[in-house]
Amino acid sequence: MEFRELTDEGWELVRPLLPPRAKTGRPRIDDRIIINGILYVLVTGCHWMDMPIKYGSYKTAWDMFKRWSIKSVWTNIFKALIDKGHPIGKISLDKFAIDSTTIKARKGWSL
């Protein structure tokens, strides 16, 4: 499957749905870069460690993916994409699926 980065239009839809940046502490990397890295891993199916460095640290991407999953950020993004794309025919709910049942989940490290 071909990977395409988030478009300007997509970014404008997603940006307001992201948690605000912390006012203190170390500033986080550009959210758009991290989202493109996360999407790269999810679309290509590669290991987090194999994410191209142009998307920042794979550790940061994994951490943001995990944190935003817990906070339901991804659910809100999916809902917004469906609400905007379905009425104008850009998203077909007949072909829309998110399925993790076919991916083997491993605990711990395996060699």
C-alpha positions as CSV (number, residue, x, y, z in Angstrom):
1,M,0.0,0.0,0.0
2,E,1.3,3.4,-0.9
3,F,1.8,5.9,1.9
4,R,0.9,9.6,1.5
5,E,1.5,12.2,4.1
6,L,-1.2,14.2,5.6
7,T,-2.4,16.9,3.2
8,D,-2.8,20.6,4.3
9,E,-6.6,20.0,4.2
10,G,-6.3,16.9,6.4
11,W,-4.0,18.7,8.8
12,E,-6.4,21.6,9.2
13,L,-9.1,19.1,10.2
14,V,-6.9,17.2,12.6
15,R,-5.0,20.0,14.3
16,P,-7.8,21.3,16.5
17,L,-8.5,17.8,17.8
18,L,-5.0,17.3,19.2
19,P,-4.3,17.9,22.9
20,P,-2.8,21.3,23.7
21,R,0.9,21.5,24.2
22,A,2.2,21.7,27.7
23,K,3.0,25.2,28.9
24,T,6.1,24.0,30.8
25,G,8.8,21.4,30.1
26,R,10.5,20.4,26.9
27,P,8.6,21.5,23.8
28,R,7.3,18.5,21.8
29,I,8.2,18.0,18.2
30,D,5.9,19.3,15.5
31,D,2.6,17.4,15.7
32,R,2.2,17.1,12.0
33,I,5.6,15.4,11.6
34,I,4.8,12.9,14.4
35,I,1.3,12.1,13.0
36,N,2.9,11.5,9.6
37,G,5.4,9.1,11.3
38,I,2.6,7.3,13.1
39,L,0.6,7.0,9.9
40,Y,3.6,5.7,8.1
41,V,4.0,2.9,10.6
42,L,0.3,2.0,10.6
43,V,-0.1,2.1,6.8
44,T,3.1,0.3,5.9
45,G,3.0,-2.2,8.8
46,C,6.7,-1.6,9.5
47,H,8.2,-1.9,13.0
48,W,8.3,1.4,15.0
49,M,12.1,1.2,14.9
50,D,12.0,1.2,11.1
51,M,10.1,4.5,10.8
52,P,12.1,6.9,8.7
53,I,14.0,9.4,10.8
54,K,12.4,12.4,8.9
55,Y,9.4,11.8,11.1
56,G,11.4,12.2,14.3
57,S,12.2,9.6,16.9
58,Y,10.3,6.3,16.7
59,K,10.2,6.4,20.5
60,T,8.4,9.7,20.5
61,A,6.0,8.6,17.8
62,W,5.1,5.4,19.7
63,D,4.7,7.4,22.9
64,M,2.4,9.9,21.3
65,F,0.4,7.1,19.6
66,K,-0.1,5.4,22.9
67,R,-1.0,8.6,24.9
68,W,-3.4,9.8,22.2
69,S,-5.0,6.4,22.1
70,I,-5.7,6.5,25.8
71,K,-7.1,10.0,25.5
72,S,-9.4,8.9,22.6
73,V,-7.7,11.4,20.3
74,W,-7.7,8.9,17.4
75,T,-11.4,8.1,17.9
76,N,-12.2,11.8,17.7
77,I,-10.1,12.2,14.5
78,F,-11.8,9.2,12.9
79,K,-15.3,10.6,13.8
80,A,-14.3,14.0,12.4
81,L,-13.1,12.4,9.2
82,I,-16.2,10.4,8.8
83,D,-18.5,13.4,9.6
84,K,-16.7,15.5,7.0
85,G,-16.0,12.9,4.3
86,H,-19.0,10.7,4.3
87,P,-21.7,13.3,3.3
88,I,-19.6,14.4,0.3
89,G,-18.7,10.9,-0.9
90,K,-15.0,10.9,0.0
91,I,-15.4,8.1,2.6
92,S,-17.5,5.1,2.0
93,L,-18.6,3.3,5.2
94,D,-19.0,0.1,3.2
95,K,-15.3,-0.2,2.8
96,F,-14.2,1.3,6.1
97,A,-12.7,-1.1,8.6
98,I,-10.2,-1.1,11.5
99,D,-9.2,-4.6,12.5
100,S,-6.5,-5.7,14.8
101,T,-7.7,-9.2,15.2
102,T,-5.4,-10.5,12.4
103,I,-2.2,-9.0,14.0
104,K,-0.5,-11.2,16.5
105,A,0.1,-9.3,19.7
106,R,3.3,-10.4,21.5
107,K,4.2,-9.8,25.1
108,G,7.8,-9.1,25.8
109,W,10.7,-9.6,23.4
110,S,11.0,-12.5,21.1
111,L,14.1,-13.4,19.1
